Structures are given as structure tokens and as C-alpha cells.
Amino acid sequence: MRVSSQDVTVVALLADPDAPTEIAQRMARMLPDRLADRSGQGRRFDVEVVSEPFTAGAEDPPTLMHRIMDRGSEGNWDIIVALTDLPLHSRGRKLVVDLSHEHGLALLSLPPLGGFRLQTRARQAVEEAVLSLAGPQATEAEGPAGSQPLRGPFIARLAPFHQGQIGEEEIADLRYVVRGPRGYLRVLLGMVRANRPWRLVPGLSKALAAALATGAVATVNSTVWSLATSLSTPRLVIAMVGSVALMIGWLIVDANLWHRTDEVSPEARKRAALYNASTAVTVGIGVIVCYVGLVVINLVCALFILNDRLFASTTRTPLHVSEYWTLSWFVASVATVGGALGSGLESDEAIRAAAYSKREQERRSVLQDDDHGD
């Protein structure tokens, strides 16, 4: 790490585009004061945000650390903390952060921080990394700086983080990874959070149009009225689960979202399973949000359209609140099936753009190009 003049440490947050850049920009407003308060010694900090796709075409932590070091040589910074929303792997473990005290570098992968309170956890992680890199050199009795574990909220509150092994040829001198079922779940939630599943609903305009049209036709259909009132709650649940599962499966298969690997190593298979689990959860959340929206829209339409006398004469059942709810619920299931068919009109690129973060789209595009090249 270079020594700054006038007791000012310049920190660069090198962030991948999209969500990492947004997170970096938000934390950059408060980092200087927080770092100054925690470091003491009258030190001041300046924080700059640099948005660049530094992970393009690479997922190997040593390669990324060399890229960060090369990028640092082009700027007048003392410390560089790189943020990405791609899940990174090292020696079969899921990487949280790599640090190089000699070069003043840190590589932070956001997914292992989880899917909740991501902004706060990311800020805590960056604070601990910067303070570790900017701290005084360890004495000989304490060992090299890289051997000293991080402390504070980053480690105490974000278990299950563990120190990971580092190869002799790597420039990193301190590494934290996650492992075990709890760590897997945290990474999975972080990947889903990075994909922003709520964007799936507005991203599938043609599928939504088909679902809404199907729902409108079904709401005024007397046969659907009779069928809805005759169905028991278990059958309505089965219809809901079946329609949602059909929509999820159709989107994944039709847009080729399922990740396949030709590698036979256990690590490659675990990685593929993690990517596929994040895809299924991301698409599932988006479809469930869409389903709930269809129920609400169908309920509002039914309240304005249905005539109680006509409904009662057709179904031999009075039109009460329970009938409105049952009809809206059943029509949402029918409309979801219509939406699944309508999603076939969407391009694969549109579905991927709605289902994945920008970094994940680029990663899968590279994998597809490699497969076609082989």
C-alpha cells in the first residue's frame, strides 16, 4: 500500500456495473466519516467510486486480484476495494473477501453477505477491509499483517465466515470463505438478491398481457363461475401450485436458463447446482409476485363486473365475499397458464434480462459462446 501525504488515505471502490455500483455509491457518502471515526490517529479518508466491469470473462479470484492491481497502477489511490455480485469460488469454497496488505487491495463478493440488509453488511465489510489494509504494520511478534484476522462486525455478525487457504503464487495474504449448509444458503439468497427477482414481472410484458387477457375472459365466463364454486380448497391449492410450477418450468426451459456443465469434478457440479438453485428461486419469486398481482386484479375486476343475480342463477350459489375470493383465486391459476403460453412470444434475451443481473447475464453469455465454440 502506498503512503498518502497529509494524513489522507484515498480509497477507490471499484464496482461492477448495476447493483454493486449502486451499493458503492450509497456507502461512499458515509464511509469517509465512519472510517475516520473508527481509525483515529487524525487520519482522513477520501472515497471514490469507479464503475467498471472488472470481472468480465473471469471468475478466478487470483486473476481478478491481478486485474485490480493493474487497475490500481493507473489511478492515484492508496486502497482499492473491488465489489462484484458474482459468486466467486476458491479451492471448493465460496469466497467472501480476498485482501492483499502489501498492495492495498481487497476483492469482495456480495452474494455471501446474504439477501437481507445487504447495504449494511456490505458497508461493514468494506469498513473492516479498509481499516485492515490501512492499519499499522504488525510487529514481528504478531506476525505479518496478512496473518492477522479481521475483527469487528464483519466477522462477529456475519458468521459462518472462516479463513481460507491461499496458494503461494497468489498476491492475496488473507482470505475469508463460507462453508456448510448455512453458508450455502447465505450465498444462494445473495445470488437471488443480486438477480432482483421483482424485475421479472415488468420484464415479461407479453406474458403479462396474455395472463391479463386470459383472466379477463375467464372472469366473465359462466362455466368458470360454476367450476370455481364447485372446487374445494385443496383442489384450488393444487391448481395454484400446478399453474405456478408450469410457469416456472416453462420460463426456465423455453429461455434455456438451466445451467449445464461438461465438467465432471464435484466442485463444478456443486457450482452448477448453486446456479440452478438461484435460477429456480429467482424465477419462482417473480412468478409468485405475478400470481399475487393477478389475484388482486381479478378480484377488483370481479367486484365491478359480476352481477349477483346472474351469478346466483347460474351457479345456484349467492355471491358473497367467499365467492369473489374463490373465483379470483381460480381465475389467477387459469391466467397464469395463459401467461406461460404467452411467455413463448418473449425473446430469450428479454427473459434473461428480466431474470438475471447484468454480471450474471454476461457470465452465462460467455459460457454459451464457449459451448458453441467447442
C-alpha positions as a LaTeX table, in Angstrom:
\begin{tabular}{lrrr}
\hline
Residue & $x$ (\AA) & $y$ (\AA) & $z$ (\AA) \\
\hline
Met1 & 0.00 & 0.00 & 0.00 \\
Arg2 & 1.30 & 3.44 & $-0.88$ \\
Val3 & 1.70 & 6.04 & 1.84 \\
Ser4 & $-0.51$ & 9.09 & 1.42 \\
Ser5 & 0.50 & 12.65 & 2.13 \\
Gln6 & $-1.22$ & 14.97 & 4.58 \\
Asp7 & $-2.71$ & 12.01 & 6.50 \\
Val8 & $-5.33$ & 11.44 & 3.78 \\
Thr9 & $-5.98$ & 7.91 & 2.59 \\
Val10 & $-7.63$ & 7.72 & $-0.82$ \\
Val11 & $-9.91$ & 4.71 & $-1.19$ \\
Ala12 & $-11.31$ & 3.56 & $-4.53$ \\
Leu13 & $-14.44$ & 1.41 & $-4.63$ \\
Leu14 & $-14.06$ & $-0.48$ & $-7.90$ \\
Ala15 & $-17.56$ & $-1.83$ & $-8.56$ \\
Asp16 & $-19.12$ & $-3.94$ & $-11.26$ \\
Pro17 & $-21.95$ & $-2.12$ & $-13.07$ \\
Asp18 & $-25.55$ & $-2.35$ & $-11.88$ \\
Ala19 & $-26.18$ & $-3.36$ & $-8.25$ \\
Pro20 & $-22.54$ & $-3.26$ & $-6.98$ \\
Thr21 & $-22.14$ & 0.29 & $-8.31$ \\
Glu22 & $-25.39$ & 1.39 & $-6.66$ \\
Ile23 & $-24.28$ & $-0.13$ & $-3.35$ \\
Ala24 & $-20.86$ & 1.51 & $-3.62$ \\
Gln25 & $-22.34$ & 4.93 & $-4.41$ \\
Arg26 & $-24.66$ & 4.79 & $-1.41$ \\
Met27 & $-21.95$ & 3.76 & 1.05 \\
Ala28 & $-19.44$ & 6.26 & $-0.35$ \\
Arg29 & $-21.44$ & 9.11 & 1.17 \\
Met30 & $-20.90$ & 7.93 & 4.74 \\
Leu31 & $-17.66$ & 5.95 & 4.54 \\
Pro32 & $-15.19$ & 8.86 & 4.97 \\
Asp33 & $-16.65$ & 9.96 & 8.31 \\
Arg34 & $-17.12$ & 6.41 & 9.61 \\
Leu35 & $-13.61$ & 5.36 & 8.64 \\
Ala36 & $-12.12$ & 8.50 & 10.21 \\
Asp37 & $-14.02$ & 7.92 & 13.46 \\
Arg38 & $-13.02$ & 4.28 & 13.70 \\
Ser39 & $-9.37$ & 4.66 & 12.66 \\
Gly40 & $-8.49$ & 7.54 & 14.98 \\
Gln41 & $-4.95$ & 8.95 & 14.80 \\
Gly42 & $-6.31$ & 12.02 & 12.99 \\
Arg43 & $-6.42$ & 10.15 & 9.71 \\
Arg44 & $-8.81$ & 11.29 & 6.98 \\
Phe45 & $-10.27$ & 9.30 & 4.11 \\
Asp46 & $-11.43$ & 10.19 & 0.63 \\
Val47 & $-13.65$ & 7.66 & $-1.16$ \\
Glu48 & $-14.09$ & 7.46 & $-4.91$ \\
Val49 & $-16.43$ & 5.13 & $-6.83$ \\
Val50 & $-15.22$ & 3.63 & $-10.10$ \\
Ser51 & $-17.78$ & 1.62 & $-12.06$ \\
Glu52 & $-16.10$ & $-0.88$ & $-14.39$ \\
Pro53 & $-16.83$ & $-4.48$ & $-15.46$ \\
Phe54 & $-13.61$ & $-5.79$ & $-13.95$ \\
Thr55 & $-14.97$ & $-9.36$ & $-13.72$ \\
Ala56 & $-15.77$ & $-9.62$ & $-17.44$ \\
Gly57 & $-14.80$ & $-13.08$ & $-18.68$ \\
Ala58 & $-13.21$ & $-14.21$ & $-15.42$ \\
Glu59 & $-14.33$ & $-15.75$ & $-12.13$ \\
Asp60 & $-10.94$ & $-16.82$ & $-10.77$ \\
Pro61 & $-10.00$ & $-14.79$ & $-7.64$ \\
Pro62 & $-6.23$ & $-14.70$ & $-8.39$ \\
Thr63 & $-6.93$ & $-13.41$ & $-11.89$ \\
Leu64 & $-9.31$ & $-10.77$ & $-10.56$ \\
Met65 & $-6.80$ & $-9.66$ & $-7.92$ \\
His66 & $-4.19$ & $-9.14$ & $-10.64$ \\
Arg67 & $-6.73$ & $-7.13$ & $-12.65$ \\
Ile68 & $-7.44$ & $-4.96$ & $-9.61$ \\
Met69 & $-3.72$ & $-4.44$ & $-9.03$ \\
Asp70 & $-3.21$ & $-3.44$ & $-12.68$ \\
Arg71 & $-6.15$ & $-1.05$ & $-12.46$ \\
Gly72 & $-4.73$ & 0.45 & $-9.28$ \\
Ser73 & $-1.48$ & 1.30 & $-11.02$ \\
Glu74 & $-3.45$ & 3.61 & $-13.33$ \\
Gly75 & $-5.01$ & 5.66 & $-10.52$ \\
Asn76 & $-3.76$ & 7.71 & $-7.60$ \\
Trp77 & $-5.31$ & 5.57 & $-4.88$ \\
Asp78 & $-3.93$ & 4.12 & $-1.69$ \\
Ile79 & $-6.51$ & 1.34 & $-1.26$ \\
Ile80 & $-8.79$ & $-0.38$ & $-3.76$ \\
Val81 & $-11.81$ & $-2.40$ & $-2.66$ \\
Ala82 & $-13.48$ & $-4.21$ & $-5.56$ \\
Leu83 & $-17.14$ & $-5.25$ & $-5.31$ \\
Thr84 & $-18.89$ & $-7.80$ & $-7.52$ \\
Asp85 & $-22.26$ & $-9.52$ & $-7.37$ \\
Leu86 & $-20.85$ & $-12.70$ & $-8.93$ \\
Pro87 & $-20.34$ & $-15.69$ & $-6.61$ \\
Leu88 & $-16.62$ & $-16.50$ & $-6.55$ \\
His89 & $-15.06$ & $-19.82$ & $-5.61$ \\
Ser90 & $-11.66$ & $-20.77$ & $-4.23$ \\
Arg91 & $-10.48$ & $-24.32$ & $-3.53$ \\
Gly92 & $-14.02$ & $-25.62$ & $-3.35$ \\
Arg93 & $-15.18$ & $-22.84$ & $-1.00$ \\
Lys94 & $-17.31$ & $-19.80$ & $-1.71$ \\
Leu95 & $-15.17$ & $-16.68$ & $-1.43$ \\
Val96 & $-16.23$ & $-13.73$ & 0.70 \\
Val97 & $-13.18$ & $-11.49$ & 0.55 \\
Asp98 & $-9.53$ & $-11.56$ & $-0.52$ \\
Leu99 & $-7.09$ & $-9.00$ & 0.87 \\
Ser100 & $-3.53$ & $-8.07$ & $-0.10$ \\
His101 & $-1.96$ & $-5.87$ & 2.54 \\
Glu102 & 1.21 & $-5.50$ & 0.51 \\
His103 & $-0.65$ & $-3.97$ & $-2.44$ \\
Gly104 & $-3.60$ & $-2.39$ & $-0.58$ \\
Leu105 & $-6.22$ & $-4.46$ & $-2.42$ \\
Ala106 & $-9.46$ & $-6.19$ & $-1.45$ \\
Leu107 & $-11.90$ & $-8.24$ & $-3.51$ \\
Leu108 & $-15.39$ & $-8.55$ & $-2.01$ \\
Ser109 & $-18.07$ & $-10.90$ & $-3.35$ \\
Leu110 & $-21.53$ & $-9.67$ & $-2.35$ \\
Pro111 & $-23.63$ & $-12.90$ & $-2.53$ \\
Pro112 & $-22.06$ & $-14.48$ & 0.61 \\
Leu113 & $-23.28$ & $-11.46$ & 2.57 \\
Gly114 & $-26.83$ & $-12.79$ & 2.17 \\
Gly115 & $-30.06$ & $-11.45$ & 0.77 \\
Phe116 & $-31.10$ & $-9.22$ & 3.67 \\
Arg117 & $-29.61$ & $-5.95$ & 4.94 \\
Leu118 & $-27.13$ & $-6.17$ & 2.08 \\
Gln119 & $-26.29$ & $-2.48$ & 2.10 \\
Thr120 & $-25.40$ & $-2.51$ & 5.79 \\
Arg121 & $-23.42$ & $-5.74$ & 5.59 \\
Ala122 & $-21.54$ & $-4.57$ & 2.52 \\
Arg123 & $-20.63$ & $-1.32$ & 4.26 \\
Gln124 & $-19.42$ & $-3.20$ & 7.33 \\
Ala125 & $-17.32$ & $-5.50$ & 5.17 \\
Val126 & $-15.77$ & $-2.59$ & 3.27 \\
Glu127 & $-15.03$ & $-0.74$ & 6.51 \\
Glu128 & $-13.24$ & $-3.74$ & 8.02 \\
Ala129 & $-11.29$ & $-4.35$ & 4.82 \\
Val130 & $-10.18$ & $-0.72$ & 4.50 \\
Leu131 & $-9.18$ & $-0.45$ & 8.17 \\
Ser132 & $-7.22$ & $-3.68$ & 7.91 \\
Leu133 & $-5.41$ & $-2.51$ & 4.79 \\
Ala134 & $-4.80$ & 0.98 & 6.18 \\
Gly135 & $-3.77$ & $-0.19$ & 9.65 \\
Pro136 & $-0.26$ & $-0.03$ & 11.05 \\
Gln137 & 2.14 & $-2.78$ & 10.12 \\
Ala138 & 2.12 & $-5.68$ & 12.55 \\
Thr139 & 5.12 & $-6.22$ & 14.78 \\
Glu140 & 7.40 & $-9.22$ & 14.28 \\
Ala141 & 5.88 & $-10.93$ & 17.33 \\
Glu142 & 2.40 & $-10.53$ & 15.93 \\
Gly143 & 3.36 & $-11.96$ & 12.55 \\
Pro144 & 2.81 & $-10.48$ & 9.13 \\
Ala145 & $-0.15$ & $-8.19$ & 8.59 \\
Gly146 & $-1.88$ & $-10.68$ & 6.37 \\
Ser147 & $-1.94$ & $-13.30$ & 9.12 \\
Gln148 & $-3.94$ & $-11.12$ & 11.49 \\
Pro149 & $-7.66$ & $-11.99$ & 11.28 \\
Leu150 & $-10.24$ & $-9.27$ & 10.73 \\
Arg151 & $-12.33$ & $-8.23$ & 13.70 \\
Gly152 & $-15.45$ & $-6.18$ & 14.29 \\
Pro153 & $-18.97$ & $-6.52$ & 12.86 \\
Phe154 & $-17.66$ & $-8.03$ & 9.64 \\
Ile155 & $-16.68$ & $-11.26$ & 11.37 \\
Ala156 & $-18.65$ & $-11.17$ & 14.62 \\
Arg157 & $-22.06$ & $-10.65$ & 13.00 \\
Leu158 & $-21.62$ & $-12.33$ & 9.63 \\
Ala159 & $-20.77$ & $-15.89$ & 10.63 \\
Pro160 & $-20.21$ & $-18.52$ & 9.24 \\
Phe161 & $-17.10$ & $-16.88$ & 7.76 \\
His162 & $-13.80$ & $-18.75$ & 8.06 \\
Gln163 & $-10.24$ & $-18.07$ & 6.98 \\
Gly164 & $-9.45$ & $-19.84$ & 3.72 \\
Gln165 & $-6.31$ & $-21.32$ & 2.25 \\
Ile166 & $-4.18$ & $-19.21$ & $-0.08$ \\
Gly167 & $-1.78$ & $-20.52$ & $-2.72$ \\
Glu168 & 1.86 & $-19.48$ & $-2.65$ \\
Glu169 & 1.58 & $-17.90$ & $-6.11$ \\
Glu170 & $-1.35$ & $-15.63$ & $-5.13$ \\
Ile171 & $-0.95$ & $-11.98$ & $-4.19$ \\
Ala172 & $-3.68$ & $-12.20$ & $-1.51$ \\
Asp173 & $-2.45$ & $-12.72$ & 2.04 \\
Leu174 & $-5.81$ & $-13.02$ & 3.84 \\
Arg175 & $-8.94$ & $-14.80$ & 2.65 \\
Tyr176 & $-12.38$ & $-15.43$ & 4.10 \\
Val177 & $-14.77$ & $-18.06$ & 2.78 \\
Val178 & $-18.14$ & $-19.54$ & 3.75 \\
Arg179 & $-18.85$ & $-23.23$ & 4.07 \\
Gly180 & $-21.52$ & $-25.62$ & 5.26 \\
Pro181 & $-25.30$ & $-25.53$ & 4.75 \\
Arg182 & $-25.66$ & $-22.13$ & 6.39 \\
Gly183 & $-23.02$ & $-20.64$ & 4.14 \\
Tyr184 & $-24.62$ & $-22.24$ & 1.07 \\
Leu185 & $-27.99$ & $-20.75$ & 1.99 \\
Arg186 & $-26.45$ & $-17.31$ & 2.52 \\
Val187 & $-24.77$ & $-17.39$ & $-0.90$ \\
Leu188 & $-27.98$ & $-18.61$ & $-2.55$ \\
Leu189 & $-30.01$ & $-15.78$ & $-1.02$ \\
Gly190 & $-27.32$ & $-13.32$ & $-2.03$ \\
Met191 & $-27.40$ & $-14.54$ & $-5.64$ \\
Val192 & $-31.19$ & $-14.26$ & $-5.72$ \\
Arg193 & $-30.96$ & $-10.77$ & $-4.25$ \\
Ala194 & $-28.44$ & $-9.78$ & $-6.93$ \\
Asn195 & $-30.80$ & $-11.04$ & $-9.65$ \\
Arg196 & $-33.59$ & $-8.79$ & $-8.34$ \\
Pro197 & $-36.49$ & $-11.21$ & $-8.96$ \\
Trp198 & $-39.08$ & $-8.42$ & $-8.68$ \\
Arg199 & $-37.91$ & $-7.18$ & $-12.10$ \\
Leu200 & $-39.25$ & $-10.35$ & $-13.71$ \\
Val201 & $-42.85$ & $-9.09$ & $-13.64$ \\
Pro202 & $-42.44$ & $-5.88$ & $-15.70$ \\
Gly203 & $-39.78$ & $-7.58$ & $-17.80$ \\
Leu204 & $-42.23$ & $-10.09$ & $-19.27$ \\
Ser205 & $-44.69$ & $-7.74$ & $-20.95$ \\
Lys206 & $-46.07$ & $-10.23$ & $-23.49$ \\
Ala207 & $-46.58$ & $-12.93$ & $-20.89$ \\
Leu208 & $-48.34$ & $-10.45$ & $-18.62$ \\
Ala209 & $-50.57$ & $-9.31$ & $-21.47$ \\
Ala210 & $-51.54$ & $-12.91$ & $-22.18$ \\
Ala211 & $-52.24$ & $-13.57$ & $-18.48$ \\
Leu212 & $-54.38$ & $-10.45$ & $-18.09$ \\
Ala213 & $-56.35$ & $-11.24$ & $-21.24$ \\
Thr214 & $-56.94$ & $-14.80$ & $-20.07$ \\
Gly215 & $-58.05$ & $-13.57$ & $-16.67$ \\
Ala216 & $-60.46$ & $-11.04$ & $-18.14$ \\
Val217 & $-62.12$ & $-13.65$ & $-20.36$ \\
Ala218 & $-62.30$ & $-16.21$ & $-17.55$ \\
Thr219 & $-63.82$ & $-13.71$ & $-15.10$ \\
Val220 & $-66.93$ & $-13.21$ & $-17.26$ \\
Asn221 & $-67.27$ & $-16.87$ & $-18.27$ \\
Ser222 & $-70.24$ & $-18.60$ & $-16.59$ \\
Thr223 & $-68.61$ & $-22.02$ & $-16.95$ \\
Val224 & $-65.63$ & $-20.76$ & $-14.94$ \\
Trp225 & $-68.06$ & $-19.45$ & $-12.31$ \\
Ser226 & $-69.64$ & $-22.87$ & $-11.88$ \\
Leu227 & $-66.28$ & $-24.62$ & $-11.85$ \\
Ala228 & $-64.79$ & $-22.23$ & $-9.29$ \\
Thr229 & $-67.70$ & $-22.58$ & $-6.84$ \\
Ser230 & $-67.59$ & $-26.38$ & $-7.11$ \\
Leu231 & $-63.88$ & $-26.72$ & $-6.32$ \\
Ser232 & $-62.77$ & $-27.45$ & $-2.78$ \\
Thr233 & $-59.90$ & $-25.61$ & $-1.15$ \\
Pro234 & $-57.40$ & $-28.49$ & $-1.66$ \\
Arg235 & $-58.19$ & $-28.51$ & $-5.39$ \\
Leu236 & $-57.76$ & $-24.76$ & $-5.61$ \\
Val237 & $-54.37$ & $-25.15$ & $-3.92$ \\
Ile238 & $-53.41$ & $-27.88$ & $-6.39$ \\
Ala239 & $-54.48$ & $-25.66$ & $-9.29$ \\
Met240 & $-52.40$ & $-22.78$ & $-7.90$ \\
Val241 & $-49.27$ & $-24.89$ & $-7.31$ \\
Gly242 & $-49.61$ & $-26.56$ & $-10.69$ \\
Ser243 & $-50.01$ & $-23.31$ & $-12.62$ \\
Val244 & $-47.09$ & $-21.63$ & $-10.82$ \\
Ala245 & $-44.86$ & $-24.69$ & $-11.34$ \\
Leu246 & $-45.84$ & $-24.78$ & $-15.02$ \\
Met247 & $-44.96$ & $-21.12$ & $-15.45$ \\
Ile248 & $-41.59$ & $-21.54$ & $-13.69$ \\
Gly249 & $-40.70$ & $-24.65$ & $-15.66$ \\
Trp250 & $-41.76$ & $-23.13$ & $-18.97$ \\
Leu251 & $-39.69$ & $-19.97$ & $-18.45$ \\
Ile252 & $-36.58$ & $-21.94$ & $-17.46$ \\
Val253 & $-36.84$ & $-24.45$ & $-20.31$ \\
Asp254 & $-38.03$ & $-22.09$ & $-23.05$ \\
Ala255 & $-35.36$ & $-19.46$ & $-22.36$ \\
Asn256 & $-32.66$ & $-22.07$ & $-21.72$ \\
Leu257 & $-31.96$ & $-20.76$ & $-18.21$ \\
Trp258 & $-30.81$ & $-24.13$ & $-16.84$ \\
His259 & $-27.05$ & $-24.24$ & $-16.34$ \\
Arg260 & $-25.29$ & $-27.36$ & $-17.64$ \\
Thr261 & $-21.65$ & $-28.21$ & $-17.19$ \\
Asp262 & $-19.48$ & $-30.67$ & $-19.07$ \\
Glu263 & $-17.02$ & $-30.83$ & $-16.19$ \\
Val264 & $-17.20$ & $-33.95$ & $-14.04$ \\
Ser265 & $-15.48$ & $-32.60$ & $-10.93$ \\
Pro266 & $-17.59$ & $-32.40$ & $-7.75$ \\
Glu267 & $-16.75$ & $-28.69$ & $-7.44$ \\
Ala268 & $-18.11$ & $-27.96$ & $-10.94$ \\
Arg269 & $-21.29$ & $-29.90$ & $-10.23$ \\
Lys270 & $-21.83$ & $-28.10$ & $-6.92$ \\
Arg271 & $-21.32$ & $-24.79$ & $-8.69$ \\
Ala272 & $-23.85$ & $-25.71$ & $-11.39$ \\
Ala273 & $-26.33$ & $-26.81$ & $-8.71$ \\
Leu274 & $-25.92$ & $-23.45$ & $-6.96$ \\
Tyr275 & $-26.52$ & $-21.51$ & $-10.18$ \\
Asn276 & $-29.60$ & $-23.59$ & $-11.00$ \\
Ala277 & $-30.99$ & $-23.21$ & $-7.49$ \\
Ser278 & $-30.62$ & $-19.43$ & $-7.74$ \\
Thr279 & $-32.35$ & $-19.50$ & $-11.13$ \\
Ala280 & $-35.28$ & $-21.54$ & $-9.81$ \\
Val281 & $-35.71$ & $-19.33$ & $-6.74$ \\
Thr282 & $-35.37$ & $-16.11$ & $-8.75$ \\
Val283 & $-37.93$ & $-17.17$ & $-11.34$ \\
Gly284 & $-40.15$ & $-18.65$ & $-8.62$ \\
Ile285 & $-40.29$ & $-15.41$ & $-6.66$ \\
Gly286 & $-41.06$ & $-13.45$ & $-9.81$ \\
Val287 & $-43.87$ & $-15.81$ & $-10.81$ \\
Ile288 & $-45.36$ & $-15.79$ & $-7.30$ \\
Val289 & $-45.36$ & $-11.97$ & $-7.31$ \\
Cys290 & $-47.08$ & $-12.11$ & $-10.70$ \\
Tyr291 & $-49.64$ & $-14.61$ & $-9.36$ \\
Val292 & $-50.48$ & $-12.44$ & $-6.36$ \\
Gly293 & $-50.90$ & $-9.46$ & $-8.66$ \\
Leu294 & $-53.27$ & $-11.45$ & $-10.87$ \\
Val295 & $-55.39$ & $-12.40$ & $-7.85$ \\
Val296 & $-55.72$ & $-8.75$ & $-6.84$ \\
Ile297 & $-56.50$ & $-7.58$ & $-10.38$ \\
Asn298 & $-59.05$ & $-10.35$ & $-10.90$ \\
Leu299 & $-60.70$ & $-9.54$ & $-7.58$ \\
Val300 & $-61.05$ & $-5.87$ & $-8.49$ \\
Cys301 & $-62.49$ & $-6.77$ & $-11.90$ \\
Ala302 & $-64.93$ & $-9.23$ & $-10.36$ \\
Leu303 & $-66.17$ & $-6.61$ & $-7.87$ \\
Phe304 & $-67.04$ & $-4.25$ & $-10.73$ \\
Ile305 & $-68.24$ & $-6.72$ & $-13.36$ \\
Leu306 & $-70.14$ & $-9.55$ & $-11.69$ \\
Asn307 & $-73.89$ & $-9.31$ & $-11.24$ \\
Asp308 & $-75.10$ & $-11.07$ & $-8.11$ \\
Arg309 & $-78.42$ & $-12.17$ & $-9.60$ \\
Leu310 & $-76.87$ & $-13.56$ & $-12.77$ \\
Phe311 & $-74.16$ & $-15.29$ & $-10.78$ \\
Ala312 & $-76.68$ & $-16.84$ & $-8.38$ \\
Ser313 & $-78.95$ & $-18.03$ & $-11.19$ \\
Thr314 & $-76.04$ & $-19.64$ & $-13.00$ \\
Thr315 & $-74.22$ & $-21.27$ & $-10.10$ \\
Arg316 & $-77.14$ & $-21.61$ & $-7.64$ \\
Thr317 & $-74.82$ & $-20.01$ & $-5.10$ \\
Pro318 & $-75.25$ & $-16.49$ & $-3.62$ \\
Leu319 & $-72.47$ & $-14.06$ & $-4.50$ \\
His320 & $-70.70$ & $-13.33$ & $-1.22$ \\
Val321 & $-67.15$ & $-12.40$ & $-0.26$ \\
Ser322 & $-66.04$ & $-16.04$ & $-0.31$ \\
Glu323 & $-67.30$ & $-16.46$ & $-3.88$ \\
Tyr324 & $-65.43$ & $-13.36$ & $-5.03$ \\
Trp325 & $-62.27$ & $-14.69$ & $-3.43$ \\
Thr326 & $-62.67$ & $-18.24$ & $-4.79$ \\
Leu327 & $-63.34$ & $-17.02$ & $-8.32$ \\
Ser328 & $-60.38$ & $-14.61$ & $-8.28$ \\
Trp329 & $-58.10$ & $-17.32$ & $-6.92$ \\
Phe330 & $-59.13$ & $-19.87$ & $-9.56$ \\
Val331 & $-59.00$ & $-17.36$ & $-12.41$ \\
Ala332 & $-55.45$ & $-16.37$ & $-11.36$ \\
Ser333 & $-54.41$ & $-20.01$ & $-11.81$ \\
Val334 & $-56.01$ & $-20.14$ & $-15.25$ \\
Ala335 & $-54.45$ & $-16.79$ & $-16.20$ \\
Thr336 & $-51.00$ & $-17.99$ & $-15.08$ \\
Val337 & $-51.23$ & $-20.88$ & $-17.52$ \\
Gly338 & $-52.16$ & $-18.36$ & $-20.22$ \\
Gly339 & $-49.16$ & $-16.29$ & $-19.20$ \\
Ala340 & $-46.89$ & $-19.32$ & $-19.55$ \\
Leu341 & $-48.07$ & $-19.74$ & $-23.13$ \\
Gly342 & $-47.65$ & $-16.03$ & $-23.75$ \\
Ser343 & $-44.06$ & $-16.11$ & $-22.47$ \\
Gly344 & $-43.21$ & $-18.14$ & $-25.57$ \\
Leu345 & $-43.57$ & $-14.88$ & $-27.51$ \\
Glu346 & $-40.78$ & $-13.28$ & $-25.46$ \\
Ser347 & $-37.23$ & $-13.48$ & $-26.76$ \\
Asp348 & $-34.71$ & $-15.47$ & $-24.73$ \\
Glu349 & $-32.69$ & $-12.29$ & $-24.24$ \\
Ala350 & $-35.69$ & $-10.48$ & $-22.75$ \\
Ile351 & $-36.32$ & $-13.28$ & $-20.26$ \\
Arg352 & $-32.66$ & $-13.44$ & $-19.25$ \\
Ala353 & $-32.57$ & $-9.65$ & $-18.84$ \\
Ala354 & $-35.59$ & $-9.89$ & $-16.54$ \\
Ala355 & $-34.30$ & $-12.88$ & $-14.56$ \\
Tyr356 & $-30.60$ & $-12.12$ & $-14.08$ \\
Ser357 & $-28.30$ & $-9.34$ & $-13.01$ \\
Lys358 & $-26.10$ & $-7.77$ & $-15.66$ \\
Arg359 & $-23.00$ & $-9.62$ & $-14.48$ \\
Glu360 & $-24.84$ & $-12.95$ & $-14.45$ \\
Gln361 & $-26.14$ & $-12.32$ & $-17.98$ \\
Glu362 & $-22.61$ & $-11.70$ & $-19.22$ \\
Arg363 & $-21.29$ & $-14.77$ & $-17.40$ \\
Arg364 & $-23.90$ & $-17.05$ & $-18.99$ \\
Ser365 & $-23.33$ & $-15.46$ & $-22.39$ \\
Val366 & $-19.64$ & $-16.33$ & $-22.16$ \\
Leu367 & $-20.49$ & $-19.90$ & $-21.17$ \\
Gln368 & $-22.84$ & $-20.23$ & $-24.15$ \\
Asp369 & $-20.19$ & $-18.89$ & $-26.53$ \\
Asp370 & $-17.67$ & $-21.39$ & $-25.15$ \\
Asp371 & $-20.13$ & $-24.25$ & $-25.61$ \\
His372 & $-20.83$ & $-23.20$ & $-29.20$ \\
Gly373 & $-17.12$ & $-22.83$ & $-29.85$ \\
Asp374 & $-16.49$ & $-26.38$ & $-28.64$ \\
\hline
\end{tabular}
